[in-house]
Amino acid sequence: MARIVHLAMRVEDIEKAAEFYSKVFGFKQVTVPGLRSTVRYLTDGTVHIAINQIRSGKNEQPAIDHFGVEVESVDKCIAEVSKFGCKVVSEPGKAVKFNAPGGIIVEAVPVGTKPGIGD
């Protein structure tokens, strides 16, 4: 069974947002080796929040960007969602984003690739 593993958002100040979610809700920051400096990962122990810095010059607004669903096989997931007319909106790779019906972006993520709370 698939499960939601992360929710990604775009914000104007990643440090302020990370501090807010940590102090108000008790989320823990997750250290991810090689993670770019424009994102912070926090977790409630089950679901991760990826807090992404708004990119200057891209006319982006603060928003929920996408959510990730852990799947056994990204390739099989993409084959299945294509039957519903979903279009892939990211480069092929380990994880793949697509537009779900209704326009929400979903990211198919391989099982075990998101860090745990102790990682």
N, C-alpha and C positions, 0 to 999 in steps of 0.2 A: 504494500500500500504506500502511495506517495504521501509525503508530509511537508508542510511549509517549514523551511529552515531559516529563511531570512526575509527581511523587509528592507528595501533600500529607499533612502530619502535624499533629497537635495536641500541643502541649507546654506545660508549666507555665512555662518561662522561655525565651523565644525567643533572647535574647542568649547565654545559656549553651549552648543547643543549636547555634546558629550557630557559635559559637567551637569547640565540640567537632568538628563536621563539617569545619570549615576546618582546624583544627590536626591532627586525627587522620588524616583522609582526603585533605586537600589540596583540598577543594572551594573554589571561588571564589564570593564574594558577587557577585550581579548587581544592578546599580542599575536600578530600574524606575520611571520618572517616574509620580507620582501614586499609588504603592503605599501602602496604608494602613500605619499605624505598628505594627500588630499582626501583621505577617508579614515574614519575611525569605526571599529567594530565594537559593539556592546552586546551583551546577552543577558537574558533573564534565566539562563540555564537550559533553555529549550530552543527558543527562537532568537536569532541574531538580528540586530539592527545595524545596517551599514549606513553610516552618516557620511554623505559625499559633499564636498565643497562645490558650490555653484561655480561653473567655469566662466571666467570673464570673457566677454565678447561673444558668448553663445546665446544671449538673450534668454537665459534660463531663469525660472522663478522657483522659489521654495515649493516642493511638492513631494508626494510619495512617488518614487520613480518606477519601482517594480517590486515584485516579491518572488522569492526563489522557492521552488518545490523540488525536494530531493526525490530522484527517480532511480530505478535500477539500471536503466539504459537510456542515455540521452538520445541516441539514434532511434530507438524504438518509440520514444516519446514524441520526437519530431515527426516521425512517420505517422503516428496516430493523430497528432493535432492537425496535420496537413489534411486529413479527411474532413476536418471541420472548417477548412478554408483559412486556417491560421497561416500567417506569413512570418518567416524568420526575419528578425530585425538586427541580428548581430552577426559577427564573423563566426564561421564554424570553429568550434574548439571544444575544450573540456565541458564547458557549460554553454548553453545556447538560449538566447532570448527570442521570444515570439509574441506577436499580438494575439491575444485570446479573443474570442467573440466578445464584443462590447468595447474593444479597444485597449483593454488593460494589458500591460506588458508583464509576461511571466517568464522566469528564467528556469529552465530545466537544469538541475545540478546533480552530478553523479553522487550516489550514496557514499558517505564518509569523507567528502572533500571539504566540508565546513568544519572549522575548529570547534572543539568543545570548550566548556567553561574553564577547565584547568589547563588548556593549551596556551 
